[in-house]
Amino acid sequence: MSTQQALNFLHQVSPFSSLNDKVLATIADAMDVVYFALGSQLEITQSQSEKQNGYLYFVIKGHVAEYDAEQQQRAVYGHNTFFGEATLLQKESFLRYEVIEEAILYRLPQSVFIALLEQPNIEGYFVDDILTKLNRLQSQRQAEASSDALMGIVSDAPWQNLVVVSAEQSIRDCVEQMHKQQTDASVIEQPDNEPGIVTSIDLLNALALNEHQLDDAVGPIANRPLVTVHQLDYLFNALLKMTKYRVNRLVVRSDEELIGVLHQKELMSVFANQSGLAVVKIQQAQTVADLRAVVDEIDRLVIHLNNRGVKTHYIAKLVNELHRKLIQKVFELLTIDRPEVQQGCLMVMGSEGRAEQVIRTDQDNAFILPDSVQKHPGLGVFMQQFSQALIDLGFPRCPGNIMVSNPEWCLTLSEFKQQLRDWLNHPTADTLMKVSILFDAEAILGDANLLAELKQTLFKWVAANQHFLPHFAKPVLMFDTPINFFGHWVKEKPSGQAQIDLKKTGIFPIVHGVRCLALKHGITKTNTHWRIKALMDMGVLDETFGFELGEVLNFMNTLRLEAMIVQLNCEKTPDNLIQVTQLSSLQQDLLKDGFKVVSRFKQRIDHQFKVSAVL
Amino acid sequence: MLKKWRRNWQKKRLKDPSFQFLFETPPDEDLVCFDCETSGLNPKKDVLISLSAVKIRGQSILTSQALNLTFSQAQPISEASIKVHMIRNQDTLTGLPPQQAIQQFLQFIGSRPLVGYYLEFDVAMVNQVIRPWLGIQLPNPQIEVSELYYDLKFSQQSHAIPQPAINLSFQTILDDLKIPNFGQHDAFNDALMTALVYLKLTQLK
């Protein structure tokens, strides 16, 4: 209470305003208020600062003029500025201040100020020379600009013209067309309606190395499938597609047809300075330690994108793709001299598998070895190293120990199938949770067919054992919706604070309900939004309700993300509790409506799977 | 003379010798400015809800060593009173029993002079707790800022005929002396602003 006004004051003074509230509170606690009448004199000398009894002064009201030893007036300080740092940092040996309009000041002891210099932002502000300061500003701008660029859409980027030739046309025709349109790639129409693409390099190789003739048909050289991107899609999606499929060009399409070619070169030109981009840094990393900086950068990106109002779904997509790249890179770096591991399939599961984890809360991963490969005795040790490397990078240990370092999650395909059947045949809360986590798995490295086969086993079993789904769906109804019959909040009150657990009461029922439907209908997609879309396409969910459900999920995830960012800023471990009182009334209303949708969805799940019968 | 006698008489009535320090010479030149929020305006029946005190040393106000006390309540605070000071019943749950809180206050002030706005009322509220317990009233010298302000205004206007009425409301004093608004009127902010009023009035002379 006593420090609230000092805290509010500091919030308005750069560079202190960039500190988190916890640090600011310690400064505010140490500040005294000083009054100086008109004409008062104040000297700050080096001997004071050497004796550690100097002060940094903040002007609350009034004006103070600064004079150096030669009696030259150098500056005038007014509201929300501060002075005295030059002598405290021993840059000046003597400064005299004269109050030219009666002044009320805050005074911060030297020791507290010096301790603050350990904060990078503060240190940067006071200690760096002007060049470093400018560079810092520049890199901050670049970070902002590159996230701006990331949020641009494909039509904003320069494309190359589209050239389309049919498969029967000759290589010569194709080259002529490309030359005329000044482009280095051409879409090839194939008789089976699955178009392909040739690039100038493909054509060169065909002619020079593979003994094709200029009059040969261009069809056989074409690469398929064609990787396309919608003209209204985000640029970061385009970039992700390029890295995911390891291609340099994407064919741009509108709703009706193909309209152009986006080249990586041109895409990169949009991102003014590529070195700011995490993707590039991950690719360039030589050691696991190099990746550490990228992890922090991703966290900043999350906060930045969220501040800019980007939907949490898209942030999650971007961040998860980056996290997967990171995990892949770690795995690659550690397996360089272990060929036996490279034939397996590394997968991420749970929220990571669904691409819904934004703030790293835990790691869920597993590894499948093909049956043809002997389990190497050193495998266990290697997996320990791998899990530890991820923990060191800031992917917290999974509380349920669902990690490759646990032998239960590092098996050959047939062992995995057997274990899955055991779980299904002996359903307990624990095994059902493991089935859920596994069902959300996505392969990120190695042979994805191994995982696909494992999931097929799951689908077949579920189709043959219809009694299983009601049990599986039970948790959807486990937590009551925090809205009562009259539309008022029912709050958890452990300490008299009105708060609700958004994950348990809102997000989880949607995610798990959608998961149950996906399992029933054999949908292999893992992201909840994609599952909802697939269910809409199949007619399981009607359009209106599907969209509502997706938007509610988005909204709740955004609230949860914002609460977590606030908690991280206060250096607390993020939890899932939302303080209802801290939401705006609009947010509260939206949340109430959201919970109504959740209730309706729960009723549908109950009805569809007859869950109440097994409760 | 009368003061000295009163002091000695009080000193004799002190029930607990560990509070002798209230009658000794102050350890330093500091003054203490304090303000409290109460359940009403009658010192006989209303009770303390919160109290804040800051030391004034020379021309600085030691907000970093401020004392902020909340009092636990035997009776629920009335709605009308909550609307004035914005302290809800919930906020007093972590408060201290009056005697324990006032003991901290006495340790904080020692025998230093007290500064306040309508100090008489705040002192009466404290006396309400210490009279039955220690058998005394606060013996500290008291400095009333509204009197200082009145003296200043009177000296400025003493030649005017007829003598104008001087408005002594807290807000008028703050506005007139151009003291910045530190926000919500709670005990701490009021104590801080009163201290600023004091500093400004004494420096003007």
Chai-1 contact restraints between the chains, C-beta under 6 A:
chainA,res_idxA,chainB,res_idxB,connection_type,confidence,min_distance_angstrom,max_distance_angstrom,comment,restraint_id
A,M1,B,N68,contact,1.0,0.0,6.0,A-B,restraint_1
A,M1,B,F188,contact,1.0,0.0,6.0,A-B,restraint_2
A,S2,B,A66,contact,1.0,0.0,6.0,A-B,restraint_3
A,S2,B,N68,contact,1.0,0.0,6.0,A-B,restraint_4
A,S2,B,F188,contact,1.0,0.0,6.0,A-B,restraint_5
A,Q5,B,F182,contact,1.0,0.0,6.0,A-B,restraint_6
A,Q5,B,G183,contact,1.0,0.0,6.0,A-B,restraint_7
A,A30,B,S64,contact,1.0,0.0,6.0,A-B,restraint_8
A,M31,B,S64,contact,1.0,0.0,6.0,A-B,restraint_9
A,D32,B,S60,contact,1.0,0.0,6.0,A-B,restraint_10
A,D32,B,L62,contact,1.0,0.0,6.0,A-B,restraint_11
A,D32,B,T63,contact,1.0,0.0,6.0,A-B,restraint_12
A,D32,B,S64,contact,1.0,0.0,6.0,A-B,restraint_13
A,V33,B,I61,contact,1.0,0.0,6.0,A-B,restraint_14
A,V33,B,T63,contact,1.0,0.0,6.0,A-B,restraint_15
A,V34,B,Q59,contact,1.0,0.0,6.0,A-B,restraint_16
A,V34,B,S60,contact,1.0,0.0,6.0,A-B,restraint_17
A,Y35,B,Q59,contact,1.0,0.0,6.0,A-B,restraint_18
A,Y35,B,L199,contact,1.0,0.0,6.0,A-B,restraint_19
A,A37,B,Q203,contact,1.0,0.0,6.0,A-B,restraint_20
A,I60,B,P180,contact,1.0,0.0,6.0,A-B,restraint_21
A,K61,B,P180,contact,1.0,0.0,6.0,A-B,restraint_22
